[in-house]
Amino acid sequence: MTHRPENLLTVWADALLDALARAGVRDVVVSPGSRSTPFLLAAARRDDLSLHPVLDERAASFFALGLARVTGRPPLLLCTSGTAPAHYYPAVIEASEASLPLVVLSADRPTELWGTGAPQTTDQRALYGVHARAFVDLGDADPSPRALRAMRSAAARAVQTAVGPAPGPVQINARARKPLEPRAAESEEGHALAALAASLPPVRAARVTLESPALAHVIEAVEASRRVAVVAGPLPLDAPREAILALTRKLGASLWAEASSQLRFTERGDVRAGDAFDLWLRQPLACPPEVILELGATPTSAAYARWLDGAPAIRRFVLGGTRHRDPSGAAEAVLLGDLSALLAKLDAALTAREPDPAFVAAQERAERRVWDAVEGALTPESEGAVVRAVVRALPAGALLGLGNSLPIRHADRFVPGGGDLRVITQRGVNGIDGWIAGLAGSAQADGGPAACIVGDVTAAHDLSSLALLARLRTPAALVVLDNGGGRIFEQLPIAQDPGSYDPVSELFTTPPAVRFERAAEAYGVRYEAAEGAGPARDALLRALEHGGATLVHVRVPPHGASEIERALREALQ
């Protein structure tokens, strides 16, 4: 070919999107921009891709994470060049730490414009650093058969890397030289290029799985003990609930399941549950476990972490996943791999047994004492009572989002187990970023009723994503606990020894003072106001009667969370 075919970029973009789709991409979340035009239109020409236009890139990225949490598939994030892909950074970090598959396709200027001061041009190579599982620079579009094959292979491998065996984000940087608009073949070279592209063999990404590691130490420890606890931190929606419950039952173990584990709000039959462990571990346990099998991401409970520090005799094993999860460094072993496969191997190797009666009795006493204290401390207008009322009012099978920082802790401390809910969290790096966008993405992907409980600071941080909620057609409720700022700081050490700082000053609580009813109106989202547990429950039920989203604005006492925390501490001492 003697010159650059007029349809080169069109063919290049079509070949790229074909490779991504064949590798497993089904959703393309796109924000407006010019340089991404050829790739956006290539996606739009395909019937096997669903396009989700989102105004700004930060909201788009968390919307994509919401899709990934529900579908398990890698969504494609597509944006223009310059600062646009930088707005994906927080979501990329969350995807990395939460092991969520994500593919970023950052459009870029051609090579000759780098370092020249050309508008909207910066170095986008390896933009996300260590947080990306891989970075692929496709280079400038090239009409040679070898270049087309290499580009498609690189794109397929990028999707494969995002999916696993260690799921996470990848970046593909795609340079585009003007003209960016679609061009049909006109010249001999153009027709030859189109024919070449049509003849290229399909590229498919192969799935790679981790071999389960040796379980000899786990089997030996569990077989020698009748005091075993299964501790479940945050787990994905597809966690093997039944396999975990079956093994727990077989071992006569106790299940300490956080609200984020998919094992708290489910029917557990005769499994002995220690749902209140975050509170009763603040005091010495009369008959502690000898062996702990820890599942999922690092538990939210700070009390559990402190208790482990003072319990060196316990043999603890962290099972499953693709990332090392042991902040204390005290686990006897961290076994990476598919959790279902690990559980199956354990189930085949271990024998059934009855637990130590003293161990069972000690936990039952601790549970009764804590729940009695909780019932005595909660007031109808408190945040904890509101969270409990909302969780209990959700229909079977609903999605429940638990925002950082206080909502997830309220659910852990104040809501006993039972029901049938699927829980979405953002515990990769525990940020408040993009929660409204994430709810919109998860609710749209799931199609069933959904509710998400967040604080007023979290809601204000992502307020523009109400535009995404307004597009939902399935029932969804954004429950905003308005306590006048980030009141978790009242429970942190700074509140006990503030020095020259006021612990409830704007330096820490940053009260947003948002008129949420006006914000909902501006974005076209239904609005409900409530105060207290009963009105919040009723507002939620009304919200879920409708298709589409409702902002349920619940005013709670500003210092209520810290006051109940103080009351519980005194009652349990």
Secondary structure, DSSP 8 states (H G I E B T S, - for coil): --S--TTHHHHHHHHHHHHHHHTT--EEEE---STTHHHHHHHHT-TT-EEEE-SSHHHHHHHHHHHHHHH-S--EEEE-STTGGGGGHHHHHHHHHHT--EEEEEEE--GGGTTTT-TT----TTTTGGGSSEEEE--S---SHHHHHHHHHHHHHHHHHHHSSS--EEEEEEE--S--S-----SHHHHHHHHHHHHS---------------HHHHHHHHT-S-EEEEE----TT--HHHHHHHHHHTT-EEEE-GGGSSSSS--TT-EE-TTHHHHTTS--SS--SEEEEESS--S-HHHHHHHHT-TTSEEEEESBSS---TTS--SEEE-B-HHHHHHHHHHH-------HHHHHHHHHHHHHHHHHHHHH--TTSHHHHHHHHHHHS-TT-EEEE-TTHHHHHHHHH--S-S--EEE---SS---TTHHHHHHHHHHHH-S-EEEEEEHHHHHHTGGGHHHHTT--S-EEEEEEESSS-GGGGGSHHHHS-TTS-TTSTTTS------HHHHHHHHT-EEEEEESHHHHHHHHHHHHTSSSEEEEEEE--TTHHHHHHHHHHHHH-
